[in-house]
Amino acid sequence: MVPIKSSEITPEHIYLSRRKFLQAAGLFAANAVLLAACGRQPTPLATSPATSVVAAPSRDEADELSNALTPLATVLGYANYYEFTLNPTAVARLSQGFSTSPWQVAVGGLVNKPKTFDIDDLRTFEQEERIYRMRCVEAWAMVIPWFGFPLSRLLKEVEPLSTAKYVRFETLYDPDQMPGQKDRSFPWPYVEGLRMDEAMHDLTLLATGLYGSDLQPQNGAPVRLVVPWKYGFKSIKSIVKIDLVEEMPQSLWMATNPREYGFWANVNPEVPHPRWSQATERLIGENRRRETLFLNGYADEVAGLYPDLDLRDWYY
């Protein structure tokens, strides 16, 4: 089987027809194995009524570099999501019961046609499967089959003005549901940003699901950003607001620790984090380390976005 290039598209009806549906108990059983291995007692996953649980892909499915997909249980059981906790193995438990319906995303700012989209509106965009590598700034990685659509399609709906230079994203702020937001050491809500050409690039995805199922709360339900050539903290979760702006937005991490976290956050093995090297990474579930790829292996697609940017600035 020849691996499908990450930027290629699998229409939803083809995707669903080639996967067998499982009962929700099957997903829980897989997650239970992971949590038990971490020394925790499993608790049932919170799923939305619309969630369809599908079979994990066969072992011969991989990204275009022949990296095997990260097991579904691992993707569900390990996530950085500080709105819930600083412990990545506890996010799934603490996010149970997180309400993702009703949900709205307001898109405005420097646009001709500001609009608020319900989550059902977002699901009317043609959904595509994209197998992307995800590289965390902490030097771990996953390979995930996301489901969603290019952000550019949403932005075209609101007709950006020529003065719009950046896109600012904002996560839900709800400390009652997201206990980590009670930590006053972070300037909540979570904010991130992209330059307009980055936002309009075909690889930039608004994800509504993974592994053929709706996103679970621990993975950023019901809608999140996925920017595969950047470190994972740029891929903001649980989005409620998108504004097109003229000035570069200040992200949460830029505000929290500007010495260590800059706006670009492009994966670059030659530029170390101030406290650790970025030259190698570990796929979650593997013990060995491997070399980090420049722009996370997507240089052919996106390097042209940065012809005049000094390499040292691609991270800081």
PABAMAR-424272 format. One record per residue (C-alpha): residue number from 1; x, y, z. Coordinates in pm, 1 decimal. Layout:
// PABAMAR-424272
- NUM X Y Z
...
END
This chain:
// PABAMAR-424272
- 1 0.0 0.0 0.0
- 2 140.8 342.7 -95.9
- 3 96.4 590.7 191.9
- 4 -137.1 880.2 111.1
- 5 22.9 1223.4 120.9
- 6 -98.4 1426.5 418.8
- 7 -233.9 1704.6 204.4
- 8 -455.0 1472.6 0.4
- 9 -824.0 1434.7 72.7
- 10 -1048.6 1144.4 165.8
- 11 -1419.3 1236.5 130.7
- 12 -1631.5 1154.9 433.9
- 13 -1856.1 895.3 268.2
- 14 -1553.3 697.4 145.4
- 15 -1383.4 723.3 483.2
- 16 -1683.9 597.1 672.9
- 17 -1757.5 318.6 427.5
- 18 -1416.0 162.3 476.9
- 19 -1430.6 153.4 854.5
- 20 -1648.8 -70.7 1068.1
- 21 -1846.3 83.2 1348.8
- 22 -1787.9 -41.1 1703.5
- 23 -1995.6 -4.5 2014.3
- 24 -1882.6 267.7 2254.8
- 25 -1768.5 -3.1 2494.2
- 26 -1493.1 -93.9 2253.9
- 27 -1347.3 255.0 2278.0
- 28 -1369.3 247.4 2655.6
- 29 -1190.0 -86.7 2668.3
- 30 -901.8 48.8 2462.8
- 31 -875.0 354.4 2683.6
- 32 -890.7 140.7 2994.5
- 33 -580.3 -49.4 2886.8
- 34 -384.5 273.2 2855.4
- 35 -503.0 417.2 3186.4
- 36 -437.2 92.8 3367.3
- 37 -81.7 96.6 3234.7
- 38 -46.2 446.5 3382.0
- 39 -159.2 318.2 3720.4
- 40 -502.8 481.4 3705.9
- 41 -846.1 326.1 3729.3
- 42 -1042.7 380.7 3406.8
- 43 -1359.5 583.1 3401.5
- 44 -1603.9 596.6 3109.4
- 45 -1537.1 850.9 2838.2
- 46 -1785.3 1134.7 2802.9
- 47 -1921.9 1130.9 2451.4
- 48 -2165.4 1363.6 2280.9
- 49 -2487.3 1213.3 2143.7
- 50 -2364.0 1273.1 1787.2
- 51 -2036.6 1086.4 1838.1
- 52 -1985.2 777.4 1626.1
- 53 -1714.1 541.3 1745.9
- 54 -1535.2 362.6 1466.3
- 55 -1275.4 94.0 1438.9
- 56 -910.8 191.8 1463.7
- 57 -730.5 172.1 1130.7
- 58 -537.6 -136.1 1033.0
- 59 -170.8 -146.9 1126.5
- 60 -57.9 -85.6 768.7
- 61 -209.0 265.1 769.4
- 62 50.4 538.3 813.5
- 63 144.4 890.0 710.1
- 64 331.5 962.6 389.7
- 65 664.9 904.1 567.5
- 66 551.0 554.3 675.9
- 67 507.1 653.4 1040.3
- 68 240.2 431.9 1193.6
- 69 -66.2 600.0 1338.5
- 70 -56.4 660.7 1712.5
- 71 -301.8 418.5 1880.0
- 72 -641.5 568.8 1951.3
- 73 -615.5 489.2 2322.9
- 74 -291.0 687.2 2342.6
- 75 -437.0 987.4 2161.2
- 76 -735.5 986.3 2398.9
- 77 -530.3 925.8 2711.3
- 78 -240.2 1171.3 2673.9
- 79 -292.8 1540.1 2599.0
- 80 -161.4 1879.1 2705.2
- 81 -466.8 2081.4 2796.5
- 82 -385.5 2318.9 3081.1
- 83 -743.8 2443.7 3099.7
- 84 -812.9 2116.3 3281.9
- 85 -479.8 2016.7 3439.6
- 86 -103.1 2028.3 3394.5
- 87 -98.7 1646.7 3403.7
- 88 -139.5 1511.9 3046.5
- 89 -255.8 1168.9 3165.7
- 90 -533.3 1320.9 3381.7
- 91 -699.5 1539.0 3117.5
- 92 -935.7 1265.0 2996.2
- 93 -1069.5 1208.1 3348.3
- 94 -1103.5 1575.1 3442.0
- 95 -1269.7 1672.5 3113.7
- 96 -1551.6 1418.1 3144.1
- 97 -1886.4 1590.5 3136.5
- 98 -1748.1 1893.5 2949.4
- 99 -2043.3 2030.7 2752.9
- 100 -1983.8 2079.2 2379.4
- 101 -2344.5 2140.2 2275.6
- 102 -2472.4 2399.5 2214.1
- 103 -2151.9 2555.5 2079.9
- 104 -2088.0 2862.7 1869.2
- 105 -1781.9 3012.0 1701.6
- 106 -1800.2 3385.0 1632.5
- 107 -1591.9 3491.7 1331.4
- 108 -1540.8 3864.8 1284.9
- 109 -1295.6 4151.4 1298.8
- 110 -1169.5 4284.4 965.4
- 111 -1424.1 4107.0 747.2
- 112 -1714.8 4205.2 524.4
- 113 -1953.9 3943.6 656.5
- 114 -1905.7 3860.8 1025.8
- 115 -2091.2 3546.6 1119.7
- 116 -2149.9 3313.8 1412.7
- 117 -2134.7 2944.4 1328.7
- 118 -2303.4 2672.7 1532.5
- 119 -2108.9 2348.0 1558.3
- 120 -2365.0 2193.0 1322.3
- 121 -2285.0 2469.4 1072.1
- 122 -1917.8 2374.6 1086.7
- 123 -2002.7 2012.3 1022.4
- 124 -2178.4 2108.0 699.2
- 125 -1839.6 2195.6 547.9
- 126 -1712.1 1895.7 354.2
- 127 -1515.4 1693.0 608.6
- 128 -1183.0 1540.1 507.0
- 129 -939.5 1299.2 668.1
- 130 -587.7 1434.9 709.0
- 131 -314.0 1219.0 861.9
- 132 -77.4 1467.1 1027.2
- 133 227.0 1443.1 1247.6
- 134 184.5 1644.5 1568.2
- 135 504.5 1767.8 1733.6
- 136 482.0 1901.3 2089.3
- 137 730.0 2164.4 2202.2
- 138 813.7 1920.2 2483.8
- 139 980.3 1697.4 2217.1
- 140 718.1 1422.6 2198.5
- 141 513.7 1346.4 1889.4
- 142 207.4 1160.9 1759.8
- 143 63.8 1068.2 1419.1
- 144 -309.6 1135.3 1413.2
- 145 -586.0 1089.7 1151.8
- 146 -778.1 1414.5 1193.7
- 147 -1118.9 1486.2 1048.1
- 148 -1215.3 1839.0 949.0
- 149 -1176.5 2100.5 677.7
- 150 -925.8 2371.4 576.2
- 151 -959.5 2689.7 779.9
- 152 -943.1 2886.8 454.6
- 153 -1294.3 2771.0 364.2
- 154 -1436.2 2924.3 680.9
- 155 -1244.4 3249.2 636.7
- 156 -1364.2 3286.8 278.4
- 157 -1722.4 3272.3 408.1
- 158 -1670.5 3596.6 602.4
- 159 -1478.6 3776.0 322.4
- 160 -1156.1 3909.7 483.4
- 161 -1066.9 4274.6 425.6
- 162 -732.5 4364.3 268.7
- 163 -627.3 4517.8 600.6
- 164 -646.3 4181.2 777.5
- 165 -288.9 4058.8 836.0
- 166 -337.6 3804.7 1115.7
- 167 -598.1 3567.8 1256.2
- 168 -657.9 3562.0 1631.9
- 169 -816.2 3254.4 1795.9
- 170 -968.5 3227.9 2141.8
- 171 -1063.9 2926.1 2354.7
- 172 -1372.4 2899.8 2574.5
- 173 -1331.4 3056.7 2917.2
- 174 -1538.9 2860.8 3168.4
- 175 -1358.0 2784.4 3498.1
- 176 -1657.0 2588.2 3626.6
- 177 -1609.0 2333.4 3348.6
- 178 -1234.5 2385.0 3302.4
- 179 -1080.9 2379.7 3651.0
- 180 -731.5 2459.5 3527.5
- 181 -853.3 2808.4 3438.2
- 182 -870.2 2881.7 3810.1
- 183 -488.4 2888.6 3802.4
- 184 -416.2 3263.1 3801.1
- 185 -58.0 3213.3 3678.4
- 186 -194.5 3201.3 3321.7
- 187 -372.0 3494.8 3149.4
- 188 -686.9 3307.6 3045.5
- 189 -854.5 3261.9 2806.1
- 190 -610.5 3077.8 2580.6
- 191 -529.3 3288.5 2274.2
- 192 -328.1 3198.9 1964.9
- 193 -263.0 3352.7 1626.8
- 194 -147.8 3292.3 1272.1
- 195 -40.3 3518.6 991.1
- 196 -305.3 3538.6 718.2
- 197 -106.3 3336.5 466.3
- 198 -48.0 3064.9 727.3
- 199 -416.9 3059.6 811.4
- 200 -514.4 3037.5 445.6
- 201 -268.5 2756.8 367.1
- 202 -437.8 2431.0 267.1
- 203 -261.6 2231.7 542.2
- 204 -414.6 2447.6 818.3
- 205 -711.7 2247.3 943.1
- 206 -1016.5 2315.6 1157.2
- 207 -1062.3 1971.5 1311.2
- 208 -1399.3 1844.1 1429.0
- 209 -1291.8 1483.1 1485.0
- 210 -1019.6 1221.2 1485.7
- 211 -1017.1 850.7 1403.2
- 212 -1354.2 902.0 1232.0
- 213 -1529.7 1013.0 1551.3
- 214 -1623.6 1353.9 1689.1
- 215 -1349.2 1511.5 1897.7
- 216 -1353.9 1414.0 2262.5
- 217 -1318.9 1688.8 2528.4
- 218 -956.7 1600.7 2607.4
- 219 -862.7 1653.1 2242.1
- 220 -1022.3 1995.9 2205.5
- 221 -1389.4 1925.0 2136.2
- 222 -1589.9 2029.7 1954.7
- 223 -1356.5 2221.1 1719.9
- 224 -985.0 2294.3 1727.2
- 225 -704.8 2416.3 1504.4
- 226 -436.3 2183.5 1364.7
- 227 -123.7 2342.0 1214.1
- 228 108.2 2046.2 1149.7
- 229 434.5 2229.9 1079.2
- 230 421.7 2424.6 1405.1
- 231 467.7 2313.3 1765.3
- 232 146.9 2179.9 1913.6
- 233 67.6 2474.3 2141.0
- 234 -25.3 2672.4 1828.0
- 235 -310.1 2427.1 1757.5
- 236 -560.9 2590.9 1991.1
- 237 -847.6 2378.8 2127.3
- 238 -1220.5 2438.0 2194.1
- 239 -1238.7 2752.3 1983.7
- 240 -1521.9 3001.8 2043.5
- 241 -1389.3 3311.6 1868.3
- 242 -1189.6 3389.4 1553.4
- 243 -1102.7 3750.5 1467.7
- 244 -914.3 3883.8 1167.2
- 245 -687.7 4165.2 1284.0
- 246 -418.4 4400.9 1156.3
- 247 -166.9 4364.6 1440.6
- 248 11.0 4045.9 1547.7
- 249 -190.4 3889.1 1834.0
- 250 -23.0 3816.9 2164.1
- 251 -78.1 3451.5 2247.0
- 252 -119.9 3313.7 2597.5
- 253 229.9 3166.0 2589.4
- 254 386.0 3487.5 2460.1
- 255 223.5 3669.9 2751.7
- 256 319.8 3401.0 3003.7
- 257 683.3 3340.5 2906.7
- 258 803.2 3552.7 2613.2
- 259 1163.6 3434.4 2653.4
- 260 1066.4 3076.9 2569.8
- 261 758.1 3107.9 2347.2
- 262 733.9 3327.7 2040.2
- 263 473.0 3383.2 1773.7
- 264 610.0 3165.9 1493.1
- 265 668.7 2834.3 1674.9
- 266 773.7 2656.4 1356.1
- 267 935.5 2317.9 1422.5
- 268 1311.0 2358.6 1379.3
- 269 1561.6 2097.4 1505.9
- 270 1843.7 2353.3 1487.4
- 271 1681.7 2593.6 1733.3
- 272 1672.3 2450.9 2087.4
- 273 1415.2 2543.2 2345.2
- 274 1595.8 2740.5 2618.3
- 275 1569.1 2436.2 2847.6
- 276 1606.0 2139.9 2610.4
- 277 1713.1 2035.3 2264.1
- 278 1466.8 2009.5 1975.9
- 279 1705.2 1798.2 1764.0
- 280 1526.6 1472.7 1848.7
- 281 1178.5 1361.9 1948.7
- 282 999.1 1057.3 2085.9
- 283 680.7 919.1 1937.4
- 284 447.2 853.8 2228.9
- 285 440.7 477.4 2283.3
- 286 797.8 424.5 2163.2
- 287 1115.8 419.4 2370.8
- 288 1359.2 520.1 2098.0
- 289 1422.1 876.7 1987.9
- 290 1438.5 994.1 1628.8
- 291 1559.7 1304.2 1451.3
- 292 1322.2 1600.0 1437.2
- 293 1232.1 1701.5 1082.9
- 294 1256.7 2063.7 973.5
- 295 906.0 2213.2 973.6
- 296 795.8 1872.7 1104.6
- 297 849.1 1723.5 758.4
- 298 620.7 1969.7 577.0
- 299 894.5 2195.4 437.4
- 300 807.1 2119.5 74.9
- 301 456.9 2253.2 134.0
- 302 516.4 2552.8 364.0
- 303 878.7 2674.9 353.3
- 304 777.5 2920.7 81.9
- 305 572.5 3109.7 341.3
- 306 892.9 3231.8 507.7
- 307 1142.3 3345.1 240.8
- 308 1279.6 3637.3 442.5
- 309 1251.4 3506.5 797.8
- 310 1575.8 3442.6 982.4
- 311 1593.8 3080.1 1097.4
- 312 1646.1 3184.0 1459.5
- 313 1318.7 3374.5 1445.0
- 314 1125.1 3070.2 1333.2
- 315 1088.5 2970.4 1694.6
- 316 1145.1 3272.8 1919.3
END
